[in-house]
Amino acid sequence: MLLLDAIDRGLMALGESVMESIYYHLEKTYSIKRDEIPDRLEDFSSGLERMFGTGGKVMEKLIVEELHSRLGSKFEERAGHSFADCVNEAKARYRRTV
């Protein structure tokens, strides 16, 4: 799935062991498994914010930029749009299984 691949690549910016630690922490602390993230975008976003504070927003931006890159488009940041909003807009625009 494109979205999960984009999430992997975005989190990989911190290194593979950190990415694995994030997934482990999300599952153990917030009961969010990696394959559930597409259906739990807001929970995922909240988990990143709790783990990294404002740094979670930076990670979300990396993920959304990677997603758009994989879709062949350019991400344009909009004020007031959440991570879930950005992903859902990409899903609607490209009508793919993101």
mmCIF file as gemmi writes it, N, C-alpha and C atoms, coordinates in Angstrom:
data_model
loop_
_atom_site.group_PDB
_atom_site.id
_atom_site.type_symbol
_atom_site.label_atom_id
_atom_site.label_alt_id
_atom_site.label_comp_id
_atom_site.label_asym_id
_atom_site.label_entity_id
_atom_site.label_seq_id
_atom_site.pdbx_PDB_ins_code
_atom_site.Cartn_x
_atom_site.Cartn_y
_atom_site.Cartn_z
_atom_site.occupancy
_atom_site.B_iso_or_equiv
_atom_site.pdbx_formal_charge
_atom_site.auth_seq_id
_atom_site.auth_asym_id
_atom_site.pdbx_PDB_model_num
ATOM 1 N N . MET Axp A 1 ? 0.846 -1.175 0 1 0 ? 1 A 1
ATOM 2 C CA . MET Axp A 1 ? 0 0 0 1 0 ? 1 A 1
ATOM 3 C C . MET Axp A 1 ? 0.893 1.241 0 1 0 ? 1 A 1
ATOM 4 N N . LEU Axp A 2 ? 0.564 2.189 -0.83 1 0 ? 2 A 1
ATOM 5 C CA . LEU Axp A 2 ? 1.378 3.405 -0.972 1 0 ? 2 A 1
ATOM 6 C C . LEU Axp A 2 ? 1.541 4.172 0.329 1 0 ? 2 A 1
ATOM 7 N N . LEU Axp A 3 ? 0.474 4.295 1.084 1 0 ? 3 A 1
ATOM 8 C CA . LEU Axp A 3 ? 0.551 5.072 2.317 1 0 ? 3 A 1
ATOM 9 C C . LEU Axp A 3 ? 1.525 4.443 3.309 1 0 ? 3 A 1
ATOM 10 N N . LEU Axp A 4 ? 1.426 3.137 3.51 1 0 ? 4 A 1
ATOM 11 C CA . LEU Axp A 4 ? 2.331 2.482 4.457 1 0 ? 4 A 1
ATOM 12 C C . LEU Axp A 4 ? 3.78 2.568 3.993 1 0 ? 4 A 1
ATOM 13 N N . ASP Axp A 5 ? 3.998 2.468 2.688 1 0 ? 5 A 1
ATOM 14 C CA . ASP Axp A 5 ? 5.358 2.633 2.153 1 0 ? 5 A 1
ATOM 15 C C . ASP Axp A 5 ? 5.863 4.055 2.414 1 0 ? 5 A 1
ATOM 16 N N . ALA Axp A 6 ? 4.988 5.041 2.232 1 0 ? 6 A 1
ATOM 17 C CA . ALA Axp A 6 ? 5.37 6.435 2.48 1 0 ? 6 A 1
ATOM 18 C C . ALA Axp A 6 ? 5.66 6.663 3.963 1 0 ? 6 A 1
ATOM 19 N N . ILE Axp A 7 ? 4.886 6.035 4.828 1 0 ? 7 A 1
ATOM 20 C CA . ILE Axp A 7 ? 5.118 6.161 6.269 1 0 ? 7 A 1
ATOM 21 C C . ILE Axp A 7 ? 6.467 5.542 6.619 1 0 ? 7 A 1
ATOM 22 N N . ASP Axp A 8 ? 6.729 4.353 6.08 1 0 ? 8 A 1
ATOM 23 C CA . ASP Axp A 8 ? 8.027 3.718 6.324 1 0 ? 8 A 1
ATOM 24 C C . ASP Axp A 8 ? 9.173 4.63 5.906 1 0 ? 8 A 1
ATOM 25 N N . ARG Axp A 9 ? 9.074 5.186 4.721 1 0 ? 9 A 1
ATOM 26 C CA . ARG Axp A 9 ? 10.147 6.05 4.208 1 0 ? 9 A 1
ATOM 27 C C . ARG Axp A 9 ? 10.287 7.323 5.031 1 0 ? 9 A 1
ATOM 28 N N . GLY Axp A 10 ? 9.169 7.896 5.445 1 0 ? 10 A 1
ATOM 29 C CA . GLY Axp A 10 ? 9.225 9.103 6.268 1 0 ? 10 A 1
ATOM 30 C C . GLY Axp A 10 ? 9.866 8.845 7.618 1 0 ? 10 A 1
ATOM 31 N N . LEU Axp A 11 ? 9.487 7.748 8.252 1 0 ? 11 A 1
ATOM 32 C CA . LEU Axp A 11 ? 10.064 7.402 9.547 1 0 ? 11 A 1
ATOM 33 C C . LEU Axp A 11 ? 11.506 6.935 9.414 1 0 ? 11 A 1
ATOM 34 N N . MET Axp A 12 ? 11.85 6.362 8.265 1 0 ? 12 A 1
ATOM 35 C CA . MET Axp A 12 ? 13.206 5.875 8.023 1 0 ? 12 A 1
ATOM 36 C C . MET Axp A 12 ? 14.215 7.021 8.018 1 0 ? 12 A 1
ATOM 37 N N . ALA Axp A 13 ? 13.741 8.25 7.864 1 0 ? 13 A 1
ATOM 38 C CA . ALA Axp A 13 ? 14.648 9.402 7.913 1 0 ? 13 A 1
ATOM 39 C C . ALA Axp A 13 ? 15.371 9.448 9.259 1 0 ? 13 A 1
ATOM 40 N N . LEU Axp A 14 ? 14.775 8.825 10.269 1 0 ? 14 A 1
ATOM 41 C CA . LEU Axp A 14 ? 15.377 8.779 11.599 1 0 ? 14 A 1
ATOM 42 C C . LEU Axp A 14 ? 16.231 7.531 11.81 1 0 ? 14 A 1
ATOM 43 N N . GLY Axp A 15 ? 16.219 6.639 10.824 1 0 ? 15 A 1
ATOM 44 C CA . GLY Axp A 15 ? 16.976 5.394 10.917 1 0 ? 15 A 1
ATOM 45 C C . GLY Axp A 15 ? 16.052 4.207 11.108 1 0 ? 15 A 1
ATOM 46 N N . GLU Axp A 16 ? 16.518 3.055 10.672 1 0 ? 16 A 1
ATOM 47 C CA . GLU Axp A 16 ? 15.677 1.856 10.715 1 0 ? 16 A 1
ATOM 48 C C . GLU Axp A 16 ? 15.335 1.438 12.14 1 0 ? 16 A 1
ATOM 49 N N . SER Axp A 17 ? 16.298 1.494 13.039 1 0 ? 17 A 1
ATOM 50 C CA . SER Axp A 17 ? 16.012 1.072 14.414 1 0 ? 17 A 1
ATOM 51 C C . SER Axp A 17 ? 15.026 2.023 15.089 1 0 ? 17 A 1
ATOM 52 N N . VAL Axp A 18 ? 15.108 3.308 14.769 1 0 ? 18 A 1
ATOM 53 C CA . VAL Axp A 18 ? 14.152 4.27 15.336 1 0 ? 18 A 1
ATOM 54 C C . VAL Axp A 18 ? 12.765 4.013 14.762 1 0 ? 18 A 1
ATOM 55 N N . MET Axp A 19 ? 12.689 3.747 13.46 1 0 ? 19 A 1
ATOM 56 C CA . MET Axp A 19 ? 11.403 3.44 12.836 1 0 ? 19 A 1
ATOM 57 C C . MET Axp A 19 ? 10.772 2.222 13.517 1 0 ? 19 A 1
ATOM 58 N N . GLU Axp A 20 ? 11.556 1.183 13.724 1 0 ? 20 A 1
ATOM 59 C CA . GLU Axp A 20 ? 11.037 -0.019 14.372 1 0 ? 20 A 1
ATOM 60 C C . GLU Axp A 20 ? 10.59 0.279 15.808 1 0 ? 20 A 1
ATOM 61 N N . SER Axp A 21 ? 11.326 1.139 16.493 1 0 ? 21 A 1
ATOM 62 C CA . SER Axp A 21 ? 10.957 1.522 17.86 1 0 ? 21 A 1
ATOM 63 C C . SER Axp A 21 ? 9.643 2.296 17.88 1 0 ? 21 A 1
ATOM 64 N N . ILE Axp A 22 ? 9.457 3.164 16.897 1 0 ? 22 A 1
ATOM 65 C CA . ILE Axp A 22 ? 8.209 3.933 16.807 1 0 ? 22 A 1
ATOM 66 C C . ILE Axp A 22 ? 7.034 2.99 16.609 1 0 ? 22 A 1
ATOM 67 N N . TYR Axp A 23 ? 7.155 2.04 15.669 1 0 ? 23 A 1
ATOM 68 C CA . TYR Axp A 23 ? 6.075 1.077 15.444 1 0 ? 23 A 1
ATOM 69 C C . TYR Axp A 23 ? 5.81 0.251 16.709 1 0 ? 23 A 1
ATOM 70 N N . TYR Axp A 24 ? 6.859 -0.166 17.384 1 0 ? 24 A 1
ATOM 71 C CA . TYR Axp A 24 ? 6.707 -0.941 18.612 1 0 ? 24 A 1
ATOM 72 C C . TYR Axp A 24 ? 5.959 -0.116 19.673 1 0 ? 24 A 1
ATOM 73 N N . HIS Axp A 25 ? 6.385 1.131 19.843 1 0 ? 25 A 1
ATOM 74 C CA . HIS Axp A 25 ? 5.764 2.005 20.841 1 0 ? 25 A 1
ATOM 75 C C . HIS Axp A 25 ? 4.301 2.289 20.495 1 0 ? 25 A 1
ATOM 76 N N . LEU Axp A 26 ? 4.018 2.515 19.228 1 0 ? 26 A 1
ATOM 77 C CA . LEU Axp A 26 ? 2.631 2.747 18.811 1 0 ? 26 A 1
ATOM 78 C C . LEU Axp A 26 ? 1.755 1.538 19.138 1 0 ? 26 A 1
ATOM 79 N N . GLU Axp A 27 ? 2.288 0.353 18.907 1 0 ? 27 A 1
ATOM 80 C CA . GLU Axp A 27 ? 1.503 -0.845 19.162 1 0 ? 27 A 1
ATOM 81 C C . GLU Axp A 27 ? 1.334 -1.109 20.658 1 0 ? 27 A 1
ATOM 82 N N . LYS Axp A 28 ? 2.401 -1.004 21.412 1 0 ? 28 A 1
ATOM 83 C CA . LYS Axp A 28 ? 2.34 -1.335 22.842 1 0 ? 28 A 1
ATOM 84 C C . LYS Axp A 28 ? 1.637 -0.259 23.675 1 0 ? 28 A 1
ATOM 85 N N . THR Axp A 29 ? 1.86 0.998 23.344 1 0 ? 29 A 1
ATOM 86 C CA . THR Axp A 29 ? 1.3 2.085 24.144 1 0 ? 29 A 1
ATOM 87 C C . THR Axp A 29 ? -0.082 2.524 23.662 1 0 ? 29 A 1
ATOM 88 N N . TYR Axp A 30 ? -0.287 2.556 22.341 1 0 ? 30 A 1
ATOM 89 C CA . TYR Axp A 30 ? -1.533 3.09 21.783 1 0 ? 30 A 1
ATOM 90 C C . TYR Axp A 30 ? -2.379 2.045 21.06 1 0 ? 30 A 1
ATOM 91 N N . SER Axp A 31 ? -1.926 0.794 21.055 1 0 ? 31 A 1
ATOM 92 C CA . SER Axp A 31 ? -2.644 -0.306 20.395 1 0 ? 31 A 1
ATOM 93 C C . SER Axp A 31 ? -2.895 -0.021 18.916 1 0 ? 31 A 1
ATOM 94 N N . ILE Axp A 32 ? -1.892 0.559 18.257 1 0 ? 32 A 1
ATOM 95 C CA . ILE Axp A 32 ? -1.983 0.847 16.822 1 0 ? 32 A 1
ATOM 96 C C . ILE Axp A 32 ? -0.942 -0.008 16.111 1 0 ? 32 A 1
ATOM 97 N N . LYS Axp A 33 ? -1.409 -1.008 15.386 1 0 ? 33 A 1
ATOM 98 C CA . LYS Axp A 33 ? -0.501 -1.83 14.583 1 0 ? 33 A 1
ATOM 99 C C . LYS Axp A 33 ? -0.211 -1.113 13.278 1 0 ? 33 A 1
ATOM 100 N N . ARG Axp A 34 ? 0.952 -1.391 12.706 1 0 ? 34 A 1
ATOM 101 C CA . ARG Axp A 34 ? 1.362 -0.732 11.466 1 0 ? 34 A 1
ATOM 102 C C . ARG Axp A 34 ? 0.278 -0.832 10.393 1 0 ? 34 A 1
ATOM 103 N N . ASP Axp A 35 ? -0.278 -2.012 10.203 1 0 ? 35 A 1
ATOM 104 C CA . ASP Axp A 35 ? -1.257 -2.181 9.136 1 0 ? 35 A 1
ATOM 105 C C . ASP Axp A 35 ? -2.607 -1.534 9.438 1 0 ? 35 A 1
ATOM 106 N N . GLU Axp A 36 ? -2.8 -1.04 10.658 1 0 ? 36 A 1
ATOM 107 C CA . GLU Axp A 36 ? -4.039 -0.342 11.023 1 0 ? 36 A 1
ATOM 108 C C . GLU Axp A 36 ? -3.945 1.17 10.793 1 0 ? 36 A 1
ATOM 109 N N . ILE Axp A 37 ? -2.745 1.662 10.565 1 0 ? 37 A 1
ATOM 110 C CA . ILE Axp A 37 ? -2.546 3.11 10.453 1 0 ? 37 A 1
ATOM 111 C C . ILE Axp A 37 ? -3.446 3.752 9.389 1 0 ? 37 A 1
ATOM 112 N N . PRO Axp A 38 ? -3.587 3.182 8.194 1 0 ? 38 A 1
ATOM 113 C CA . PRO Axp A 38 ? -4.455 3.838 7.199 1 0 ? 38 A 1
ATOM 114 C C . PRO Axp A 38 ? -5.885 4.071 7.673 1 0 ? 38 A 1
ATOM 115 N N . ASP Axp A 39 ? -6.358 3.225 8.582 1 0 ? 39 A 1
ATOM 116 C CA . ASP Axp A 39 ? -7.717 3.379 9.111 1 0 ? 39 A 1
ATOM 117 C C . ASP Axp A 39 ? -7.757 4.164 10.415 1 0 ? 39 A 1
ATOM 118 N N . ARG Axp A 40 ? -6.573 4.501 10.939 1 0 ? 40 A 1
ATOM 119 C CA . ARG Axp A 40 ? -6.488 5.206 12.224 1 0 ? 40 A 1
ATOM 120 C C . ARG Axp A 40 ? -5.516 6.38 12.126 1 0 ? 40 A 1
ATOM 121 N N . LEU Axp A 41 ? -5.678 7.175 11.088 1 0 ? 41 A 1
ATOM 122 C CA . LEU Axp A 41 ? -4.746 8.28 10.822 1 0 ? 41 A 1
ATOM 123 C C . LEU Axp A 41 ? -4.662 9.268 11.979 1 0 ? 41 A 1
ATOM 124 N N . GLU Axp A 42 ? -5.791 9.606 12.562 1 0 ? 42 A 1
ATOM 125 C CA . GLU Axp A 42 ? -5.783 10.579 13.661 1 0 ? 42 A 1
ATOM 126 C C . GLU Axp A 42 ? -5.091 10.014 14.9 1 0 ? 42 A 1
ATOM 127 N N . ASP Axp A 43 ? -5.31 8.729 15.175 1 0 ? 43 A 1
ATOM 128 C CA . ASP Axp A 43 ? -4.629 8.089 16.302 1 0 ? 43 A 1
ATOM 129 C C . ASP Axp A 43 ? -3.122 8.04 16.064 1 0 ? 43 A 1
ATOM 130 N N . PHE Axp A 44 ? -2.727 7.716 14.843 1 0 ? 44 A 1
ATOM 131 C CA . PHE Axp A 44 ? -1.316 7.684 14.475 1 0 ? 44 A 1
ATOM 132 C C . PHE Axp A 44 ? -0.689 9.061 14.675 1 0 ? 44 A 1
ATOM 133 N N . SER Axp A 45 ? -1.347 10.08 14.178 1 0 ? 45 A 1
ATOM 134 C CA . SER Axp A 45 ? -0.869 11.449 14.314 1 0 ? 45 A 1
ATOM 135 C C . SER Axp A 45 ? -0.734 11.841 15.776 1 0 ? 45 A 1
ATOM 136 N N . SER Axp A 46 ? -1.737 11.49 16.568 1 0 ? 46 A 1
ATOM 137 C CA . SER Axp A 46 ? -1.715 11.793 17.993 1 0 ? 46 A 1
ATOM 138 C C . SER Axp A 46 ? -0.566 11.06 18.688 1 0 ? 46 A 1
ATOM 139 N N . GLY Axp A 47 ? -0.335 9.815 18.305 1 0 ? 47 A 1
ATOM 140 C CA . GLY Axp A 47 ? 0.77 9.053 18.875 1 0 ? 47 A 1
ATOM 141 C C . GLY Axp A 47 ? 2.111 9.68 18.564 1 0 ? 47 A 1
ATOM 142 N N . LEU Axp A 48 ? 2.303 10.115 17.317 1 0 ? 48 A 1
ATOM 143 C CA . LEU Axp A 48 ? 3.558 10.783 16.948 1 0 ? 48 A 1
ATOM 144 C C . LEU Axp A 48 ? 3.747 12.065 17.754 1 0 ? 48 A 1
ATOM 145 N N . GLU Axp A 49 ? 2.669 12.811 17.912 1 0 ? 49 A 1
ATOM 146 C CA . GLU Axp A 49 ? 2.761 14.066 18.657 1 0 ? 49 A 1
ATOM 147 C C . GLU Axp A 49 ? 3.098 13.81 20.125 1 0 ? 49 A 1
ATOM 148 N N . ARG Axp A 50 ? 2.519 12.772 20.692 1 0 ? 50 A 1
ATOM 149 C CA . ARG Axp A 50 ? 2.826 12.448 22.094 1 0 ? 50 A 1
ATOM 150 C C . ARG Axp A 50 ? 4.267 11.989 22.25 1 0 ? 50 A 1
ATOM 151 N N . MET Axp A 51 ? 4.775 11.258 21.264 1 0 ? 51 A 1
ATOM 152 C CA . MET Axp A 51 ? 6.153 10.766 21.346 1 0 ? 51 A 1
ATOM 153 C C . MET Axp A 51 ? 7.181 11.854 21.089 1 0 ? 51 A 1
ATOM 154 N N . PHE Axp A 52 ? 6.895 12.74 20.117 1 0 ? 52 A 1
ATOM 155 C CA . PHE Axp A 52 ? 7.91 13.681 19.63 1 0 ? 52 A 1
ATOM 156 C C . PHE Axp A 52 ? 7.545 15.146 19.776 1 0 ? 52 A 1
ATOM 157 N N . GLY Axp A 53 ? 6.404 15.45 20.368 1 0 ? 53 A 1
ATOM 158 C CA . GLY Axp A 53 ? 5.991 16.84 20.478 1 0 ? 53 A 1
ATOM 159 C C . GLY Axp A 53 ? 5.809 17.444 19.091 1 0 ? 53 A 1
ATOM 160 N N . THR Axp A 54 ? 6.267 18.668 18.909 1 0 ? 54 A 1
ATOM 161 C CA . THR Axp A 54 ? 6.118 19.322 17.603 1 0 ? 54 A 1
ATOM 162 C C . THR Axp A 54 ? 6.93 18.633 16.518 1 0 ? 54 A 1
ATOM 163 N N . GLY Axp A 55 ? 7.922 17.838 16.919 1 0 ? 55 A 1
ATOM 164 C CA . GLY Axp A 55 ? 8.691 17.068 15.944 1 0 ? 55 A 1
ATOM 165 C C . GLY Axp A 55 ? 7.828 16.056 15.211 1 0 ? 55 A 1
ATOM 166 N N . GLY Axp A 56 ? 6.722 15.641 15.824 1 0 ? 56 A 1
ATOM 167 C CA . GLY Axp A 56 ? 5.794 14.735 15.161 1 0 ? 56 A 1
ATOM 168 C C . GLY Axp A 56 ? 5.205 15.351 13.901 1 0 ? 56 A 1
ATOM 169 N N . LYS Axp A 57 ? 4.971 16.668 13.938 1 0 ? 57 A 1
ATOM 170 C CA . LYS Axp A 57 ? 4.439 17.367 12.751 1 0 ? 57 A 1
ATOM 171 C C . LYS Axp A 57 ? 5.451 17.356 11.609 1 0 ? 57 A 1
ATOM 172 N N . VAL Axp A 58 ? 6.719 17.462 11.953 1 0 ? 58 A 1
ATOM 173 C CA . VAL Axp A 58 ? 7.778 17.403 10.929 1 0 ? 58 A 1
ATOM 174 C C . VAL Axp A 58 ? 7.768 16.025 10.279 1 0 ? 58 A 1
ATOM 175 N N . MET Axp A 59 ? 7.625 14.997 11.091 1 0 ? 59 A 1
ATOM 176 C CA . MET Axp A 59 ? 7.579 13.637 10.555 1 0 ? 59 A 1
ATOM 177 C C . MET Axp A 59 ? 6.346 13.434 9.675 1 0 ? 59 A 1
ATOM 178 N N . GLU Axp A 60 ? 5.219 13.977 10.085 1 0 ? 60 A 1
ATOM 179 C CA . GLU Axp A 60 ? 4.009 13.882 9.267 1 0 ? 60 A 1
ATOM 180 C C . GLU Axp A 60 ? 4.213 14.547 7.914 1 0 ? 60 A 1
ATOM 181 N N . LYS Axp A 61 ? 4.874 15.702 7.919 1 0 ? 61 A 1
ATOM 182 C CA . LYS Axp A 61 ? 5.126 16.404 6.661 1 0 ? 61 A 1
ATOM 183 C C . LYS Axp A 61 ? 6.022 15.57 5.751 1 0 ? 61 A 1
ATOM 184 N N . LEU Axp A 62 ? 7.045 14.942 6.306 1 0 ? 62 A 1
ATOM 185 C CA . LEU Axp A 62 ? 7.91 14.064 5.508 1 0 ? 62 A 1
ATOM 186 C C . LEU Axp A 62 ? 7.1 12.926 4.894 1 0 ? 62 A 1
ATOM 187 N N . ILE Axp A 63 ? 6.192 12.368 5.669 1 0 ? 63 A 1
ATOM 188 C CA . ILE Axp A 63 ? 5.362 11.261 5.184 1 0 ? 63 A 1
ATOM 189 C C . ILE Axp A 63 ? 4.455 11.727 4.048 1 0 ? 63 A 1
ATOM 190 N N . VAL Axp A 64 ? 3.798 12.866 4.229 1 0 ? 64 A 1
ATOM 191 C CA . VAL Axp A 64 ? 2.875 13.368 3.194 1 0 ? 64 A 1
ATOM 192 C C . VAL Axp A 64 ? 3.65 13.751 1.938 1 0 ? 64 A 1
ATOM 193 N N . GLU Axp A 65 ? 4.825 14.34 2.089 1 0 ? 65 A 1
ATOM 194 C CA . GLU Axp A 65 ? 5.652 14.658 0.917 1 0 ? 65 A 1
ATOM 195 C C . GLU Axp A 65 ? 6.05 13.384 0.181 1 0 ? 65 A 1
ATOM 196 N N . GLU Axp A 66 ? 6.408 12.35 0.915 1 0 ? 66 A 1
ATOM 197 C CA . GLU Axp A 66 ? 6.771 11.063 0.304 1 0 ? 66 A 1
ATOM 198 C C . GLU Axp A 66 ? 5.568 10.453 -0.404 1 0 ? 66 A 1
ATOM 199 N N . LEU Axp A 67 ? 4.397 10.527 0.205 1 0 ? 67 A 1
ATOM 200 C CA . LEU Axp A 67 ? 3.186 10.008 -0.422 1 0 ? 67 A 1
ATOM 201 C C . LEU Axp A 67 ? 2.922 10.709 -1.748 1 0 ? 67 A 1
ATOM 202 N N . HIS Axp A 68 ? 2.992 12.028 -1.742 1 0 ? 68 A 1
ATOM 203 C CA . HIS Axp A 68 ? 2.756 12.777 -2.986 1 0 ? 68 A 1
ATOM 204 C C . HIS Axp A 68 ? 3.817 12.457 -4.032 1 0 ? 68 A 1
ATOM 205 N N . SER Axp A 69 ? 5.04 12.289 -3.607 1 0 ? 69 A 1
ATOM 206 C CA . SER Axp A 69 ? 6.102 11.921 -4.533 1 0 ? 69 A 1
ATOM 207 C C . SER Axp A 69 ? 5.786 10.584 -5.207 1 0 ? 69 A 1
ATOM 208 N N . ARG Axp A 70 ? 5.317 9.635 -4.439 1 0 ? 70 A 1
ATOM 209 C CA . ARG Axp A 70 ? 4.962 8.323 -4.985 1 0 ? 70 A 1
ATOM 210 C C . ARG Axp A 70 ? 3.757 8.403 -5.924 1 0 ? 70 A 1
ATOM 211 N N . LEU Axp A 71 ? 2.915 9.407 -5.71 1 0 ? 71 A 1
ATOM 212 C CA . LEU Axp A 71 ? 1.746 9.605 -6.576 1 0 ? 71 A 1
ATOM 213 C C . LEU Axp A 71 ? 2.088 10.453 -7.798 1 0 ? 71 A 1
ATOM 214 N N . GLY Axp A 72 ? 3.315 10.977 -7.836 1 0 ? 72 A 1
ATOM 215 C CA . GLY Axp A 72 ? 3.733 11.8 -8.971 1 0 ? 72 A 1
ATOM 216 C C . GLY Axp A 72 ? 3.222 13.221 -8.894 1 0 ? 72 A 1
ATOM 217 N N . SER Axp A 73 ? 2.969 13.708 -7.694 1 0 ? 73 A 1
ATOM 218 C CA . SER Axp A 73 ? 2.482 15.076 -7.536 1 0 ? 73 A 1
ATOM 219 C C . SER Axp A 73 ? 3.348 15.808 -6.516 1 0 ? 73 A 1
ATOM 220 N N . LYS Axp A 74 ? 3.091 17.091 -6.38 1 0 ? 74 A 1
ATOM 221 C CA . LYS Axp A 74 ? 3.831 17.896 -5.427 1 0 ? 74 A 1
ATOM 222 C C . LYS Axp A 74 ? 2.899 18.266 -4.278 1 0 ? 74 A 1
ATOM 223 N N . PHE Axp A 75 ? 3.402 18.096 -3.066 1 0 ? 75 A 1
ATOM 224 C CA . PHE Axp A 75 ? 2.611 18.429 -1.886 1 0 ? 75 A 1
ATOM 225 C C . PHE Axp A 75 ? 2.62 19.939 -1.682 1 0 ? 75 A 1
ATOM 226 N N . GLU Axp A 76 ? 1.432 20.493 -1.497 1 0 ? 76 A 1
ATOM 227 C CA . GLU Axp A 76 ? 1.296 21.909 -1.199 1 0 ? 76 A 1
ATOM 228 C C . GLU Axp A 76 ? 0.669 22.035 0.183 1 0 ? 76 A 1
ATOM 229 N N . GLU Axp A 77 ? 1.461 22.515 1.114 1 0 ? 77 A 1
ATOM 230 C CA . GLU Axp A 77 ? 1.009 22.639 2.494 1 0 ? 77 A 1
ATOM 231 C C . GLU Axp A 77 ? -0.07 23.713 2.608 1 0 ? 77 A 1
ATOM 232 N N . ARG Axp A 78 ? -1.112 23.405 3.389 1 0 ? 78 A 1
ATOM 233 C CA . ARG Axp A 78 ? -2.198 24.366 3.611 1 0 ? 78 A 1
ATOM 234 C C . ARG Axp A 78 ? -2.404 24.541 5.108 1 0 ? 78 A 1
ATOM 235 N N . ALA Axp A 79 ? -2.535 25.766 5.518 1 0 ? 79 A 1
ATOM 236 C CA . ALA Axp A 79 ? -2.76 26.059 6.934 1 0 ? 79 A 1
ATOM 237 C C . ALA Axp A 79 ? -4.062 25.409 7.397 1 0 ? 79 A 1
ATOM 238 N N . GLY Axp A 80 ? -4.036 24.856 8.573 1 0 ? 80 A 1
ATOM 239 C CA . GLY Axp A 80 ? -5.233 24.287 9.157 1 0 ? 80 A 1
ATOM 240 C C . GLY Axp A 80 ? -5.557 22.872 8.724 1 0 ? 80 A 1
ATOM 241 N N . HIS Axp A 81 ? -4.758 22.298 7.826 1 0 ? 81 A 1
ATOM 242 C CA . HIS Axp A 81 ? -5.006 20.928 7.379 1 0 ? 81 A 1
ATOM 243 C C . HIS Axp A 81 ? -4.196 19.958 8.233 1 0 ? 81 A 1
ATOM 244 N N . SER Axp A 82 ? -4.87 18.97 8.77 1 0 ? 82 A 1
ATOM 245 C CA . SER Axp A 82 ? -4.21 17.961 9.591 1 0 ? 82 A 1
ATOM 246 C C . SER Axp A 82 ? -3.558 16.906 8.698 1 0 ? 82 A 1
ATOM 247 N N . PHE Axp A 83 ? -2.779 16.045 9.327 1 0 ? 83 A 1
ATOM 248 C CA . PHE Axp A 83 ? -2.176 14.917 8.624 1 0 ? 83 A 1
ATOM 249 C C . PHE Axp A 83 ? -3.264 14.084 7.953 1 0 ? 83 A 1
ATOM 250 N N . ALA Axp A 84 ? -4.311 13.763 8.7 1 0 ? 84 A 1
ATOM 251 C CA . ALA Axp A 84 ? -5.416 12.964 8.156 1 0 ? 84 A 1
ATOM 252 C C . ALA Axp A 84 ? -6.076 13.674 6.977 1 0 ? 84 A 1
ATOM 253 N N . ASP Axp A 85 ? -6.259 14.988 7.08 1 0 ? 85 A 1
ATOM 254 C CA . ASP Axp A 85 ? -6.84 15.762 5.971 1 0 ? 85 A 1
ATOM 255 C C . ASP Axp A 85 ? -5.991 15.616 4.71 1 0 ? 85 A 1
ATOM 256 N N . CYS Axp A 86 ? -4.683 15.759 4.863 1 0 ? 86 A 1
ATOM 257 C CA . CYS Axp A 86 ? -3.768 15.686 3.715 1 0 ? 86 A 1
ATOM 258 C C . CYS Axp A 86 ? -3.799 14.302 3.063 1 0 ? 86 A 1
ATOM 259 N N . VAL Axp A 87 ? -3.792 13.256 3.878 1 0 ? 87 A 1
ATOM 260 C CA . VAL Axp A 87 ? -3.839 11.895 3.338 1 0 ? 87 A 1
ATOM 261 C C . VAL Axp A 87 ? -5.183 11.641 2.661 1 0 ? 87 A 1
ATOM 262 N N . ASN Axp A 88 ? -6.264 12.044 3.298 1 0 ? 88 A 1
ATOM 263 C CA . ASN Axp A 88 ? -7.585 11.822 2.717 1 0 ? 88 A 1
ATOM 264 C C . ASN Axp A 88 ? -7.786 12.604 1.424 1 0 ? 88 A 1
ATOM 265 N N . GLU Axp A 89 ? -7.21 13.798 1.338 1 0 ? 89 A 1
ATOM 266 C CA . GLU Axp A 89 ? -7.275 14.567 0.09 1 0 ? 89 A 1
ATOM 267 C C . GLU Axp A 89 ? -6.517 13.841 -1.019 1 0 ? 89 A 1
ATOM 268 N N . ALA Axp A 90 ? -5.364 13.277 -0.691 1 0 ? 90 A 1
ATOM 269 C CA . ALA Axp A 90 ? -4.595 12.523 -1.686 1 0 ? 90 A 1
ATOM 270 C C . ALA Axp A 90 ? -5.392 11.307 -2.147 1 0 ? 90 A 1
ATOM 271 N N . LYS Axp A 91 ? -6.05 10.626 -1.224 1 0 ? 91 A 1
ATOM 272 C CA . LYS Axp A 91 ? -6.884 9.472 -1.584 1 0 ? 91 A 1
ATOM 273 C C . LYS Axp A 91 ? -7.997 9.891 -2.543 1 0 ? 91 A 1
ATOM 274 N N . ALA Axp A 92 ? -8.663 10.99 -2.219 1 0 ? 92 A 1
ATOM 275 C CA . ALA Axp A 92 ? -9.776 11.454 -3.049 1 0 ? 92 A 1
ATOM 276 C C . ALA Axp A 92 ? -9.305 11.924 -4.415 1 0 ? 92 A 1
ATOM 277 N N . ARG Axp A 93 ? -8.186 12.625 -4.426 1 0 ? 93 A 1
ATOM 278 C CA . ARG Axp A 93 ? -7.687 13.184 -5.683 1 0 ? 93 A 1
ATOM 279 C C . ARG Axp A 93 ? -7.215 12.112 -6.637 1 0 ? 93 A 1
ATOM 280 N N . TYR Axp A 94 ? -6.539 11.115 -6.128 1 0 ? 94 A 1
ATOM 281 C CA . TYR Axp A 94 ? -5.92 10.122 -7.009 1 0 ? 94 A 1
ATOM 282 C C . TYR Axp A 94 ? -6.703 8.832 -7.085 1 0 ? 94 A 1
ATOM 283 N N . ARG Axp A 95 ? -7.763 8.724 -6.309 1 0 ? 95 A 1
ATOM 284 C CA . ARG Axp A 95 ? -8.661 7.577 -6.352 1 0 ? 95 A 1
ATOM 285 C C . ARG Axp A 95 ? -7.906 6.251 -6.447 1 0 ? 95 A 1
ATOM 286 N N . ARG Axp A 96 ? -6.875 6.169 -5.671 1 0 ? 96 A 1
ATOM 287 C CA . ARG Axp A 96 ? -6.083 4.955 -5.584 1 0 ? 96 A 1
ATOM 288 C C . ARG Axp A 96 ? -6.176 4.432 -4.17 1 0 ? 96 A 1
ATOM 289 N N . THR Axp A 97 ? -5.755 3.214 -4.008 1 0 ? 97 A 1
ATOM 290 C CA . THR Axp A 97 ? -5.621 2.672 -2.652 1 0 ? 97 A 1
ATOM 291 C C . THR Axp A 97 ? -4.343 3.258 -2.087 1 0 ? 97 A 1
ATOM 292 N N . VAL Axp A 98 ? -4.48 4.367 -1.412 1 0 ? 98 A 1
ATOM 293 C CA . VAL Axp A 98 ? -3.337 5.046 -0.818 1 0 ? 98 A 1
ATOM 294 C C . VAL Axp A 98 ? -3.14 4.412 0.518 1 0 ? 98 A 1
